[in-house]
């Protein structure tokens, strides 16, 4: 899936770092000197946002000469992006491009590791990442998780129906809400209805009432495996989603329970990929 990160958003990133120009480059008097910049991985990485990093450099006045496509796993020492231009252009875009590459590639790398572990236990598992992203960075994060082999759980509140206990409490409880399911389905016939359960008993009641999918939060692997087996017998058409506390260490365990989906936020939290950026001078034409 291709996530479009607009020029306006890239300009916002640049303006945050270079609001009034580059004082150091100006004082040194090197702004017109020709040069190039090379970004190289220092560790095995799933590359992400090379395209946007190149566009950042272009918007600062440089020209991207080479880039490795997002989603590509590379070994340490791999050149993933090169650009050339004036020293002023290269220094303006340097840190913004590097930050994009390191943070996005870190998310993509963690995502790929979790997807691989989960699918080693359950080849049919779908890994979804939540919208628990830092404000203003969601499109970058969504590109990163797809580069790593996952998909978004929800992009926002506008495009999906996910009912929590916070909703049903305002309707008089879960059972009263479940009585309204046929009417809700009639009102939004193109939407699947996903309902979160706080227990195995609630999950069974939700599935029997006709929800399209049941999501359980922070349920133990043992209890989840039993629940999935029971749901498969009683309501085989209902998808089962596990969420809450799923990470690299336990993704395979949760996938092995037979759930259809695991939902997680852990891919967003961790160290960025280690990528170097080196600027060199070039002979004047």
C-alpha positions in Angstrom: 0.0 0.0 0.0 1.3 3.4 -0.9 0.9 6.2 1.6 1.1 9.7 0.2 3.0 12.1 2.3 2.3 15.5 0.8 4.8 18.2 -0.1 3.0 20.5 2.4 3.8 18.0 5.2 7.4 17.7 4.1 7.6 21.5 4.0 6.3 21.5 7.6 9.1 19.2 8.7 11.7 21.4 6.9 10.3 24.6 8.4 10.5 23.1 11.9 14.2 22.6 11.5 15.1 25.6 9.3 12.7 28.3 10.2 14.9 31.3 9.2 17.8 29.7 7.2 21.0 28.0 8.2 23.2 30.4 10.2 26.2 28.2 10.4 26.5 27.5 6.7 25.9 31.2 6.0 28.6 32.4 8.4 31.1 29.9 7.0 30.5 31.2 3.5 30.2 27.7 2.0 26.6 27.8 0.8 27.4 27.8 -2.9 30.0 25.0 -2.7 29.0 21.8 -4.6 28.8 18.6 -2.7 26.9 15.3 -2.2 25.4 13.5 0.8 25.3 9.7 1.3 23.1 7.9 3.8 24.4 4.5 4.9 22.9 1.9 7.3 25.1 0.9 10.3 22.9 -2.2 11.0 20.5 -4.6 9.3 17.4 -2.5 8.6 14.1 -2.5 6.7 14.4 0.8 4.9 11.5 3.3 4.9 10.9 6.8 3.7 13.9 7.0 1.3 11.4 8.5 -1.2 10.3 11.3 1.2 13.9 11.9 2.4 14.9 12.4 -1.3 12.0 14.8 -1.7 13.0 16.7 1.3 16.5 17.2 -0.2 15.0 18.2 -3.5 12.7 20.8 -1.9 15.8 22.3 -0.3 17.4 22.6 -3.7 19.4 19.3 -4.0 18.8 16.5 -6.4 18.4 12.8 -5.3 20.7 10.6 -7.4 19.9 7.2 -5.9 17.6 5.5 -3.4 16.6 2.1 -2.2 12.8 1.6 -2.2 11.0 1.6 1.1 10.3 -1.9 2.4 13.7 -3.3 1.3 15.7 -5.2 4.0 19.4 -4.3 3.8 22.5 -5.2 5.6 24.8 -3.0 7.5 27.0 -0.8 5.3 24.4 -0.4 2.5 24.0 3.0 0.8 20.3 3.7 0.8 20.1 7.3 -0.5 22.4 9.7 -2.2 21.9 13.3 -3.4 24.0 16.2 -4.7 23.7 19.9 -4.7 25.0 23.0 -3.0 26.2 22.9 0.5 23.3 25.2 1.5 20.8 22.7 0.1 22.5 19.7 1.5 22.8 21.1 5.0 19.2 22.3 5.1 17.8 18.9 4.2 20.4 16.8 6.0 18.8 16.3 9.5 15.2 16.3 8.4 16.0 13.6 5.8 18.0 11.6 8.4 15.3 11.8 11.1 12.7 10.6 8.6 14.9 7.7 7.6 15.9 6.6 11.1 12.5 6.8 12.8 10.5 5.3 9.9 13.1 2.6 9.3 13.1 1.7 13.0 9.4 1.2 12.9 9.6 -0.8 9.7 12.3 -3.0 11.1 10.5 -3.8 14.3 7.3 -4.5 12.4 9.0 -6.9 10.0 10.5 -8.8 12.9 7.1 -9.2 14.6 5.4 -10.1 11.4 8.0 -12.8 10.7 7.7 -14.3 14.2 3.9 -14.3 14.2 3.7 -15.9 10.7 6.2 -18.6 11.7 3.6 -19.7 14.2 0.5 -18.9 12.1 1.1 -18.3 8.4 -2.4 -16.8 8.0 -2.2 -14.3 10.8 -2.8 -10.6 10.0 -0.7 -8.1 11.9 -2.3 -4.7 12.4 -0.8 -1.6 14.1 -2.9 0.8 16.0 -3.2 4.6 15.6 -1.2 5.2 18.8 1.2 7.4 16.9 2.8 10.7 17.9 0.5 13.5 16.8 1.5 14.8 13.4 3.4 11.7 12.3 0.7 9.2 11.5 1.3 9.1 7.7 5.0 8.4 8.3 4.1 5.7 10.8 1.5 4.1 8.5 4.0 4.0 5.7 6.6 2.4 8.0 4.3 -0.3 9.3 3.2 -1.3 5.8 6.9 -1.3 4.7 7.4 -3.8 7.5 4.6 -6.1 6.3 1.7 -5.0 8.6 -1.4 -3.0 8.0 -3.2 -0.3 10.0 -5.8 -1.3 12.5 -7.7 2.0 12.2 -6.6 5.1 10.4 -9.0 7.2 12.6 -12.6 7.3 13.9 -14.2 8.1 10.5 -13.7 4.9 8.5 -14.4 2.0 10.8 -16.9 0.7 13.5 -15.2 -0.5 16.7 -17.4 -0.6 19.8 -15.8 -0.5 23.3 -17.2 -0.8 26.7 -16.9 3.0 26.9 -19.6 3.0 24.2 -21.9 0.3 25.6 -21.8 1.8 29.0 -23.7 4.8 27.6 -26.2 2.6 26.0 -27.2 0.7 29.1 -24.7 -2.2 28.9 -23.4 -4.8 26.4 -26.7 -6.8 26.1 -28.7 -3.7 25.3 -26.2 -2.7 22.7 -26.2 -6.2 21.2 -30.0 -5.9 20.7 -29.4 -2.9 18.5 -26.9 -4.7 16.2 -29.4 -5.5 13.4 -30.4 -1.8 13.3 -26.8 -0.6 13.2 -25.9 -3.0 10.4 -28.9 -1.7 8.4 -27.7 1.9 9.0 -24.2 1.1 7.7 -24.5 -2.0 5.4 -21.0 -1.6 3.9 -19.3 -1.5 7.3 -18.0 -4.5 9.3 -18.8 -4.2 13.0 -16.0 -5.0 15.4 -16.8 -5.2 19.2 -14.3 -5.5 22.0 -14.9 -8.0 24.8 -13.6 -7.7 28.3 -13.9 -11.5 28.9 -14.4 -14.8 27.2 -18.0 -14.8 28.1 -18.6 -11.4 26.6 -16.7 -12.5 23.4 -19.1 -15.5 23.0 -22.1 -13.3 23.5 -20.9 -10.8 21.0 -20.1 -13.4 18.4 -23.5 -15.1 18.9 -25.2 -11.8 18.4 -23.8 -11.4 14.9 -20.8 -9.1 15.1 -18.3 -9.5 12.3 -15.3 -9.6 14.6 -14.6 -9.8 18.3 -11.5 -8.1 19.8 -10.2 -9.2 23.1 -7.7 -7.1 25.1 -4.9 -8.4 27.4 -6.2 -12.0 27.5 -3.7 -14.7 28.5 -2.5 -16.9 25.7 -4.0 -20.0 27.4 -7.4 -18.4 27.8 -7.3 -17.0 24.3 -6.6 -20.4 22.8 -9.6 -21.9 24.5 -11.8 -19.1 23.5 -10.7 -19.3 19.8 -11.5 -23.1 19.8 -15.0 -22.4 21.2 -15.7 -19.6 18.8 -14.6 -21.7 15.8 -17.2 -24.3 16.7 -20.1 -22.0 17.5 -19.4 -19.0 15.2 -16.9 -20.0 12.5 -17.6 -16.8 10.5 -16.6 -14.4 13.2 -13.0 -13.1 13.1 -11.1 -13.0 16.3 -8.6 -10.2 17.1 -6.2 -10.1 20.0 -4.9 -6.8 21.3 -3.0 -5.5 24.3 0.6 -6.0 25.3 1.6 -7.8 22.1 5.3 -7.4 21.2 8.3 -9.1 19.6 8.7 -11.5 22.6 5.1 -12.9 22.6 3.8 -12.3 19.1 4.4 -15.9 18.1 2.6 -17.2 21.2 -0.5 -15.1 20.5 -0.5 -16.0 16.8 -0.3 -19.7 17.7 -3.7 -19.5 19.5 -5.4 -19.5 16.1 -6.6 -15.9 16.2 -7.1 -14.2 12.8 -5.6 -10.9 13.8 -3.1 -9.4 16.3 -3.3 -5.7 17.0 -0.3 -3.9 18.6 1.3 -0.6 19.3 4.8 -1.8 20.3 6.3 -1.2 16.9 6.2 2.5 17.5 8.3 2.4 20.6 12.0 1.6 20.4 15.2 3.0 19.0 15.5 4.4 15.5 17.5 2.6 12.9 21.2 3.6 13.0 21.9 5.4 9.7 24.9 7.7 8.9 24.8 10.8 6.7 28.1 12.1 5.3 28.5 15.2 3.2 31.5 15.5 0.9 32.6 18.3 -1.4 32.6 17.9 -5.2 34.9 19.6 -7.7 33.3 22.7 -9.2 32.2 22.3 -12.8 
